[in-house]
Structure formats: structure tokens, C-alpha cells
Amino acid sequence: MEKLFSNIEHEILNEIKNIKYTGIEYDSRKIKKGNIFLAVEGFQVDGHKYIESAIKNGAEMIIVSKKVEIINPEIAYIKVKDTRKLMGKITSNFYNWPQKNLKIVGITGTNGKTTTTYLLEEILEKAARFGTIEYKIGDEIIEAPNTTPESMDIVKMCKKAVEKNLKYLIMEVSSHALELGRVDMLDFDIAMFTNLTQDHLDFHENMDNYFGAKIKLFDKLKDKKNGVVNIDDEWGNKIIEKYGEVKTYSMKKGDIVGEIITYTNHNMKVKIKYAKKEYEFITPLMGKFNLYNIMNAFGGAIELGIKPEEIVSKLENSKKVPGRFETINEGQNYMVVVDYAHTDDGLKNILEALVELKNNKIITIFGAGGDRDITKRPKMAKVAAKYSDFVIATSDNPRTENPELILKDVENGLKESGISKNRYEVIVAREEAIEYGISLAKKDDIVLIAGKGHETYQIIGKEKIHFDDREIARKNIKMAKDKGGVE
């Protein structure tokens, strides 16, 4: 017990000595004989209500953050100030701080985190990767309920990574995770910043708070010089003002400078300037926003001591990221692209890249999530109207909001943009919207299906139903071909 609560203020409510504990959990359903149950007060569920269930499942110690009735005097009860905030530290004490055996790279920002983690994983090879799409530890894939896992899960997965002889942990670090203390028990070897645009203001309330959460990552650096920052972003320059000597990347002037040389329909040729040398290579990743991701990954790898020539070799052979500029090819004579873009900036990035490839019309299908920042809905609509020839507004994950009311906010943005009524359609059902968008496609058109990307579900009310934009797109492309609608 002494080791478990090392450097943690605690109160012993009921002490039981000489117990060998077998594991630690915050979910009572996962408790096994000899486990410790950490009762966490969440936003929707209070773990203190499940103490009895945890004891029935075999818990031998209960850790709480408020006074509770001791329903079994043969069980140890310990009270700490905040189980959520201290969960990472308690778990680390239990498992002997496995994260200290890994080099940890944290990537924060609004857009580009996921792609950067994939690129770094390819460069570094012996790396675990945690992020929006999945948590990957060697050949093991774990479903990702959050962009950044809960602190207890991070520690447990670090233990697995060490057992598998991995050397690195590359992780997306969300503003929620930084604000809620999910990474408090980690010290980062590298901190990387992509950009900051409006998102999550339902949680942070304003951009200053959002930025304040993001830069907490840089406070957690072992060496404050080991940061990599996009200085073409105004918020990136604020990081430079505060932290000074970090590595910078830019399309204009910085330690790492990138340039797009040429595009094709399938790749782009880029140039990276670093340390008075130039590196030209072809990448399957498309668009200016992906050049920023490439520069970011390049900078992170440099900070970890990888040679530039080796980095470029890996970047040339990089794979596309699921749901990020993912093209759906069923032999049709038009392009269909599925992308995760769910902010106005993300939508602008992907559409600007598609404008570069445009030979005919761009048809954009997008929606906005429910129970989230409503002010970005009209902004996304205006971006879609600006860069598209035809826009279809539809549902994303409406959650507990009325989808029709969400789409009224979106349509208001379309109207404010000045787009004519014959250039847009509002279709509540997402599958119908995708079917309609593909039915409109002619030779050399581009159909963009934005907002959900890699997601294989749609959240309607509080229910998750299976829904994959890529599956729906493939089905409708084939249907169009069967009807003779495609050459």
C-alpha cells in the first residue's frame, strides 16, 4: 500500500494489511479477484455508485474521492482528493512506471494529429501509436473510444509496449486530455503542434482557453527545446513567444521549409529544406495540409535523432491514413474522396487540395455534429459553398440534437454565403445524401464526403449504429455503374 500511494496524499478509511493485489480497474465490470477498484466521478457516470458491484466481482481495495459507506469491513478503503486526476499516478505506482522505458512523442493541435502519428510510426518503426482511429501496440489493435486514452489505460498500454520491446510511444494529445489530467503521469520527450482553429468550444468556451489547454503539452517536456511547431499558424507563433528555442516548420521561413513542386491525381512531389540541404521526394499524401503533416513528422524524427535521408526514404513509401483523403475506386470515371474534415479549417484544407486537382465539378457532402459547438456550423457551410460547385448538407453524428435543427444552422450559413438555391440541397439522412451526391457525378467530377472519415458508426440519440461512408460510397458507385450512369 505504501508504494501504491507514494507521493499521493491519502486517507485510510479502512485498512487491510498483507493483501497481494492482482490488478487495478476503473470499470467495475472488468474487476477480477484481488483487483483494486478506482471509483471515478465522470461527466455522465459516477464510479462510486458501482462499489458494491466491484466488490461482488472480487475487488479487495476501493479507492474513492468522497466519503462512502464501508459496506464490507474486509475490503480496504482509501480516500484521495481526486480519483480522476490521480488515476494515472496511482496506476503508474502500481505498475512501476512503465512509461519511463519509452520515448514519448505527443502531438497536439486541431487538425493533422492523426496523419502525423501514422507518418512517425512508419519512420520510427518500433513504436506504439495512440490516436483518434485506434490504439496500436505492435500487432495489437485496440478500439479507440477517445483520441487520448484514459490515464489508467495509457499506463497499462505502456506496460504492453515495453513487454513487446517497443521503443517509442507516439500519441495524439487532445485538449480534453490535457485539461482533464489524462497525461499528468507522462513526461514527453518531444511535443509537436500542428495548428489551432475553432473546435471544442462547447467544452473550452473560447479560443484562449482552448489554446491554454493545448500548450500544457509543452509544459510537460523533459527538455523545453524539444518542441516542433508550425509557425505559419498564428497560435504556433504564440508558442514560440513562450517557449523560445523549439524547432519550427513553415512553407515560408523556419528550420524546416516545405514546398509542393507538382501534383498528379495520385500523389505529389515535394521539397523539404533543412540544415542547408534540400530533399525532393514523391508522396501519396495530397494537399498543402499534408505537406504540413510531413514537415511536422520530419521535425519530430529529427528531434529523435533520425537522419534526414532515412526520414525521406520512409516518407516516400508512406501509406495513406484511413479516412484522411481516402479515395474510393470502383473503376468509376470520377473521383470520390472520404475525409474526416469536421471543422471549417479542415474542410477548407481538403477542398483547397481538391481544387488543385479539379478538372470538372466538385460536389461536397458534409454535416455538423450535434451536442457540439454550434457556431462552427455556418462557418463550415460557407467554406463548402466557396470551394464547391454543388453542396449537399446532411447529418453527421446528430447525437441528442434534432438533426433538422442542426441542418437549419448549416443552411443559414449556406444562405449567408450567397450560394444560389440550385447549387445546394439539404438531405437529413446521410445515406440518401451520399446516394444523391454520387448520382450527380459525371466524368472528371470530384465527390467529397466529409466529416466522418474512418468512423464506422453514426451516433443518433445515444445509440451508435453501424455506418461507414466508404461502404455507402462503394455501394452507390456500383449501383450507378449497374444503371449505366458511369462510362
Secondary structure by P-SEA (a helix, b strand, c coil): cccccccbbbbbcccccccccccccccccccccbbbbbbccccccccccaaaaaaaacccbbbbccccccccccbbbbbccccccaaaaaaaaaacccccccbbbbbbcccaaaaaaaaaaaaacccccccccbbbcccbbbbbccccccaaaaaaaaaaaaaacccbbbbbccaaaaaacccccccccbbbbcccccccccccccaaaaaaaaacccccccccccbbbbcccaaaaaaaacccccbbbccccccbbbbbcccccccccbbbbcccbbbbbccccccaaaaaaaaaaaaaaaaacccaaaaaaaaaaccccccccbbbbccccbbbbbbccccaaaaaaaaaaaaaaccbbbbbbccccccccccaaaaaaaaaaacccbbbbbbcccccccaaaaaaaaaaaaaaaccccccbbbbccaaaaaaaaaaaccccbbbbbcccccccbbbcccccccccaaaaaaaaaaaaaaacccc
